[in-house]
Every structure is written in C-alpha cells, then in structure tokens.
Amino acid sequence: MMNEWERLSRQAQRYKESYPTGTRIMLISMEDPWAPVPSGTRGTVEVVDDIGQIHMKWDNGRTLALVPGEDSFRKLTEAELREEQSVGATEDVDCPALEM
C-alpha cells in the first residue's frame, strides 16, 4: 500500500511531466485570498517543485505558484501559441525612432 508521501511524490512527478519548464499556461481562477493573479493572465512555467506546485513567471510580472487542485488553469492551445509568436514577431520589427 502506498503512503501519503509516495502518493504526493508520484503526483508531483506527473505534474513535472505534464508541465515542463517553458510550458505556456492561462489562469482561469486562483484561490489565493490575499493577492491572486487575475483570471485570464498568461504565464510560463519555471519549475514544478517536489510537492507539485507549479512555479510561474506570469506575463504581468508576478511570480506566484499555481496549486493544482485549488487553482484552475489550462495549457495554451497550439493556435494560441502561434498567435503569441506572430504578435511577438511583429513587435520586434525595427521602427525608426521619433525625434522631438
């Protein structure tokens, strides 16, 4: 029979496999009562720790971790990832500086 530590360790390993570093995620809702990240915010997975928390670098500058089972989130779709890449590419175009 599996003890609680083994169960949590296996669960954390599944999260590490499902959300490797660099995975893009959209937050649906966060249960943090003090300073939640706003719903709809996108971010990038930095690391999944040994207790299964998904440490994020949110696009709004926050770094709050996701807690699976408490927070609601999803991976971005391939279409959303392509859209982000095309928007990023247009922002990198060299534009002449405006002089005052």
Backbone as a chain_set.jsonl record, in Angstrom:
{"seq": "MMNEWERLSRQAQRYKESYPTGTRIMLISMEDPWAPVPSGTRGTVEVVDDIGQIHMKWDNGRTLALVPGEDSFRKLTEAELREEQSVGATEDVDCPALEM", "coords": {"N": [[0.839, -1.187, 0.0], [0.441, 2.269, -0.755], [1.991, 5.009, 0.834], [1.205, 8.352, 2.094], [3.263, 10.171, 1.44], [4.507, 8.901, -0.755], [2.362, 8.927, -2.555], [1.974, 11.718, -2.956], [4.48, 12.348, -3.999], [4.491, 10.91, -6.415], [2.373, 12.179, -7.667], [3.426, 14.787, -7.921], [5.501, 14.205, -9.69], [4.03, 13.538, -11.976], [2.926, 16.046, -12.565], [5.296, 17.409, -13.151], [6.008, 16.131, -15.513], [3.826, 16.773, -17.125], [3.825, 19.556, -17.225], [6.35, 20.845, -18.252], [9.306, 22.96, -17.906], [8.906, 26.096, -19.421], [6.412, 25.678, -20.516], [3.417, 27.142, -21.625], [0.77, 28.724, -19.969], [-2.66, 29.483, -19.189], [-4.358, 31.254, -16.732], [-7.352, 30.383, -15.138], [-8.787, 30.652, -12.727], [-7.792, 31.7, -9.43], [-7.216, 30.659, -6.13], [-6.024, 32.147, -4.13], [-6.47, 34.143, -1.396], [-5.306, 36.57, -0.718], [-3.634, 37.865, -2.654], [-4.372, 37.26, -5.466], [-3.482, 36.2, -8.806], [-4.792, 37.837, -11.623], [-7.682, 36.459, -13.295], [-7.428, 34.966, -16.516], [-4.864, 35.764, -17.021], [-1.771, 35.092, -18.591], [1.088, 32.903, -18.517], [4.429, 31.536, -17.976], [5.756, 28.374, -17.261], [8.158, 27.919, -14.786], [9.28, 26.037, -13.024], [8.363, 22.862, -11.608], [7.823, 22.043, -8.336], [8.858, 19.715, -5.699], [6.571, 19.141, -4.281], [4.583, 19.473, -6.019], [3.688, 22.028, -6.711], [3.287, 24.498, -9.177], [5.531, 26.61, -10.318], [5.422, 29.827, -11.518], [6.142, 32.293, -14.034], [4.48, 34.977, -14.5], [2.908, 36.827, -17.151], [2.279, 39.399, -16.381], [4.244, 40.117, -14.677], [4.19, 39.012, -12.13], [5.067, 36.301, -9.848], [3.781, 34.168, -8.663], [3.033, 30.857, -7.513], [1.153, 28.135, -8.983], [-1.347, 26.042, -7.568], [-2.182, 22.934, -8.118], [-5.425, 21.511, -8.165], [-6.444, 23.34, -6.43], [-6.193, 25.843, -7.703], [-7.395, 26.947, -10.891], [-6.572, 26.253, -14.204], [-5.159, 26.162, -17.559], [-3.308, 24.656, -20.263], [-1.986, 26.606, -22.942], [-3.439, 26.546, -26.193], [-2.303, 25.121, -29.338], [-2.941, 26.914, -31.385], [-3.205, 29.313, -29.929], [-0.578, 29.587, -29.052], [0.766, 29.93, -31.507], [-0.387, 32.354, -32.278], [0.586, 34.064, -30.255], [3.306, 33.962, -30.913], [3.323, 35.129, -33.466], [2.419, 37.703, -32.897], [4.494, 38.535, -31.211], [6.572, 38.539, -33.071], [5.917, 40.658, -34.759], [6.229, 42.763, -33.046], [8.925, 42.944, -32.76], [9.973, 44.186, -34.969], [12.125, 46.486, -36.503], [11.689, 49.864, -35.957], [11.728, 53.227, -37.045], [13.081, 55.712, -34.901], [11.242, 58.229, -33.267], [11.815, 61.651, -33.423], [11.937, 64.451, -31.277]], "CA": [[0.0, 0.0, 0.0], [1.211, 3.49, -0.904], [1.775, 6.001, 1.889], [0.876, 9.689, 1.61], [4.446, 10.767, 0.818], [4.658, 8.3, -2.084], [1.278, 9.424, -3.401], [2.281, 13.101, -3.317], [5.675, 12.328, -4.839], [4.073, 10.471, -7.753], [1.547, 13.244, -8.226], [4.349, 15.856, -8.311], [6.209, 13.743, -10.888], [3.087, 13.67, -13.104], [2.868, 17.472, -12.905], [6.568, 17.759, -13.789], [5.96, 15.618, -16.884], [2.756, 17.458, -17.853], [4.099, 20.992, -17.308], [7.802, 21.098, -18.217], [9.759, 24.344, -17.988], [8.615, 26.741, -20.703], [5.012, 25.48, -20.892], [2.602, 28.353, -21.503], [-0.473, 28.423, -19.252], [-3.601, 30.579, -18.917], [-5.054, 31.102, -15.46], [-8.804, 30.535, -15.16], [-9.063, 31.284, -11.433], [-6.817, 31.397, -8.389], [-7.854, 30.666, -4.821], [-5.242, 32.916, -3.162], [-7.336, 35.229, -0.923], [-4.562, 37.794, -0.416], [-3.138, 38.573, -3.837], [-4.434, 36.343, -6.606], [-3.185, 36.665, -10.16], [-6.091, 37.998, -12.277], [-8.134, 35.457, -14.251], [-7.085, 35.285, -17.899], [-3.434, 36.065, -17.146], [-0.939, 34.027, -19.151], [2.416, 32.839, -17.934], [5.338, 30.472, -18.388], [6.213, 27.511, -16.175], [9.585, 27.964, -14.487], [9.644, 24.734, -12.45], [7.399, 22.211, -10.731], [8.601, 21.607, -7.176], [8.668, 18.33, -5.259], [5.235, 18.923, -3.73], [3.646, 19.618, -7.121], [3.32, 23.405, -7.031], [3.816, 24.914, -10.475], [6.06, 27.965, -10.157], [5.15, 30.54, -12.756], [6.514, 33.682, -14.312], [3.292, 35.494, -15.163], [3.178, 37.899, -18.112], [2.104, 40.694, -15.73], [5.384, 40.348, -13.798], [4.057, 38.26, -10.882], [5.758, 35.011, -9.819], [3.048, 33.297, -7.751], [2.881, 29.467, -7.962], [-0.159, 27.506, -9.089], [-1.543, 24.868, -6.74], [-3.155, 22.074, -8.774], [-6.484, 21.073, -7.262], [-7.021, 24.55, -5.827], [-6.267, 26.848, -8.762], [-7.893, 26.427, -12.161], [-5.715, 26.748, -15.275], [-5.026, 25.25, -18.694], [-2.23, 24.936, -21.205], [-2.418, 27.315, -24.139], [-3.587, 25.684, -27.366], [-1.321, 25.371, -30.404], [-3.359, 28.147, -32.073], [-2.857, 30.445, -29.062], [0.876, 29.718, -29.068], [1.13, 30.52, -32.806], [-0.817, 33.754, -32.232], [1.569, 34.782, -29.428], [4.567, 34.054, -31.656], [3.179, 36.083, -34.564], [2.356, 39.033, -32.281], [5.849, 38.839, -30.769], [7.414, 38.804, -34.234], [5.634, 41.996, -35.273], [6.727, 43.75, -32.076], [10.385, 43.007, -32.85], [10.349, 44.869, -36.19], [12.806, 47.751, -36.253], [10.94, 51.049, -36.339], [12.548, 54.423, -36.859], [12.785, 56.449, -33.665], [10.666, 59.552, -33.471], [12.597, 62.705, -32.767], [11.111, 65.571, -30.809]], "C": [[0.883, 1.249, 0.0], [0.913, 4.449, 0.256], [1.557, 7.388, 1.265], [2.064, 10.352, 0.912], [4.641, 10.214, -0.587], [3.596, 8.811, -3.048], [1.569, 10.848, -3.882], [3.495, 13.191, -4.241], [5.326, 11.92, -6.271], [3.232, 11.535, -8.443], [2.439, 14.4, -8.707], [5.101, 15.467, -9.58], [5.312, 13.853, -12.125], [2.979, 15.132, -13.53], [4.155, 17.911, -13.606], [6.589, 17.306, -15.247], [4.939, 16.38, -17.727], [3.054, 18.931, -18.111], [5.599, 21.267, -17.234], [8.105, 22.597, -18.308], [9.48, 24.887, -19.38], [7.175, 26.566, -21.167], [4.241, 26.767, -20.654], [1.228, 27.969, -20.952], [-1.329, 29.685, -19.171], [-4.327, 30.269, -17.611], [-6.553, 31.304, -15.67], [-9.245, 31.19, -13.853], [-8.031, 30.827, -10.415], [-7.48, 31.586, -7.033], [-7.069, 31.427, -3.758], [-6.079, 34.106, -2.682], [-6.621, 36.564, -0.766], [-4.15, 38.557, -1.66], [-3.176, 37.664, -5.061], [-3.981, 37.007, -7.902], [-4.546, 36.772, -10.859], [-6.418, 36.869, -13.26], [-7.811, 35.915, -15.667], [-5.62, 35.598, -18.117], [-2.708, 34.848, -17.695], [0.43, 34.065, -18.499], [3.184, 31.626, -18.422], [5.8, 29.701, -17.162], [7.718, 27.667, -16.021], [10.052, 26.613, -13.959], [8.44, 24.183, -11.687], [8.203, 21.66, -9.561], [8.203, 20.202, -6.731], [7.338, 18.082, -4.558], [4.155, 19.226, -4.777], [3.152, 21.023, -7.395], [4.016, 23.806, -8.325], [4.23, 26.376, -10.358], [6.055, 28.659, -11.513], [5.852, 31.883, -12.821], [5.349, 34.211, -15.148], [3.657, 36.662, -16.063], [3.009, 39.29, -17.501], [3.215, 40.984, -14.715], [5.334, 39.587, -12.478], [4.795, 36.921, -10.996], [5.074, 34.013, -8.891], [2.846, 31.897, -8.346], [1.416, 29.074, -8.071], [-0.198, 26.297, -8.178], [-2.603, 24.009, -7.423], [-4.169, 21.54, -7.754], [-7.149, 22.226, -6.539], [-7.225, 25.625, -6.889], [-6.726, 26.168, -10.057], [-7.096, 27.078, -13.295], [-5.704, 25.743, -16.415], [-3.811, 25.633, -19.52], [-2.813, 25.736, -22.361], [-2.492, 26.322, -25.295], [-2.481, 26.004, -28.378], [-1.655, 26.67, -31.136], [-2.995, 29.381, -31.245], [-1.349, 30.667, -29.04], [1.347, 30.354, -30.378], [0.771, 32.001, -32.839], [0.167, 34.597, -31.42], [2.875, 34.989, -30.187], [4.466, 35.074, -32.784], [3.083, 37.508, -34.03], [3.748, 39.449, -31.83], [6.763, 39.198, -31.922], [7.162, 40.203, -34.769], [6.131, 43.071, -34.325], [8.238, 43.931, -32.182], [10.87, 43.758, -34.092], [10.999, 46.201, -35.831], [11.967, 48.897, -36.78], [11.834, 52.252, -36.142], [12.115, 55.16, -35.585], [12.197, 57.811, -34.036], [11.502, 60.579, -32.737], [11.671, 63.837, -32.41], [11.774, 66.868, -31.12]], "O": [[1.925, 1.292, 0.655], [-0.243, 4.674, 0.614], [1.709, 7.565, 0.057], [1.884, 11.024, -0.103], [4.912, 10.974, -1.517], [3.884, 9.094, -4.21], [1.43, 11.15, -5.068], [3.528, 14.015, -5.154], [5.816, 12.521, -7.228], [3.361, 11.765, -9.645], [2.22, 14.93, -9.796], [5.317, 16.308, -10.453], [5.783, 14.22, -13.202], [2.943, 15.428, -14.724], [4.108, 18.699, -14.55], [7.119, 18.003, -16.113], [5.164, 16.607, -18.915], [2.59, 19.495, -19.102], [6.073, 21.856, -16.262], [7.264, 23.39, -18.731], [9.771, 24.239, -20.386], [6.751, 27.231, -22.112], [4.39, 27.408, -19.613], [0.607, 27.011, -21.412], [-0.813, 30.8, -19.096], [-4.841, 29.168, -17.415], [-6.973, 32.275, -16.299], [-9.991, 32.169, -13.868], [-7.473, 29.734, -10.511], [-8.213, 32.551, -6.815], [-7.422, 31.355, -2.581], [-6.374, 34.998, -3.477], [-7.281, 37.601, -0.687], [-4.304, 39.777, -1.714], [-2.134, 37.336, -5.628], [-4.089, 38.223, -8.065], [-5.378, 35.879, -10.702], [-5.538, 36.382, -13.97], [-7.906, 37.101, -15.983], [-5.167, 35.691, -19.258], [-2.996, 33.714, -17.312], [0.877, 35.097, -17.999], [2.668, 30.801, -19.175], [6.186, 30.29, -16.152], [8.466, 27.564, -16.994], [11.086, 26.097, -14.384], [7.608, 24.94, -11.187], [9.151, 20.9, -9.759], [7.317, 19.582, -7.32], [7.003, 16.934, -4.266], [2.964, 19.234, -4.464], [2.273, 21.204, -8.237], [5.187, 23.492, -8.537], [3.384, 27.268, -10.306], [6.596, 28.162, -12.501], [6.119, 32.519, -11.802], [5.246, 33.932, -16.342], [4.599, 37.402, -15.779], [3.536, 40.264, -18.038], [3.146, 41.97, -13.981], [6.341, 39.523, -11.772], [5.107, 36.465, -12.096], [5.727, 33.101, -8.384], [2.529, 31.76, -9.527], [0.557, 29.597, -7.361], [0.805, 25.6, -8.026], [-3.793, 24.308, -7.328], [-3.813, 21.171, -6.635], [-8.287, 22.107, -6.085], [-8.288, 26.241, -6.968], [-6.479, 24.983, -10.282], [-6.96, 28.3, -13.344], [-6.175, 24.616, -16.266], [-3.347, 26.773, -19.487], [-3.979, 25.572, -22.719], [-1.707, 25.377, -25.365], [-1.812, 27.033, -28.278], [-0.757, 27.442, -31.471], [-2.529, 30.381, -31.792], [-0.89, 31.809, -29.012], [2.224, 31.217, -30.367], [1.531, 32.813, -33.365], [0.541, 35.697, -31.828], [3.479, 36.059, -30.115], [5.421, 35.809, -33.037], [3.613, 38.431, -34.649], [4.147, 40.594, -32.041], [7.632, 40.059, -31.784], [8.102, 40.875, -35.194], [6.426, 44.184, -34.76], [8.776, 44.949, -31.746], [12.076, 43.948, -34.252], [10.507, 46.944, -34.983], [11.576, 48.889, -37.947], [12.61, 52.306, -35.188], [10.931, 55.212, -35.251], [12.62, 58.446, -35.002], [11.854, 60.396, -31.572], [10.734, 64.147, -33.145], [11.235, 67.928, -30.804]]}, "num_chains": 1, "name": "protein.A"}
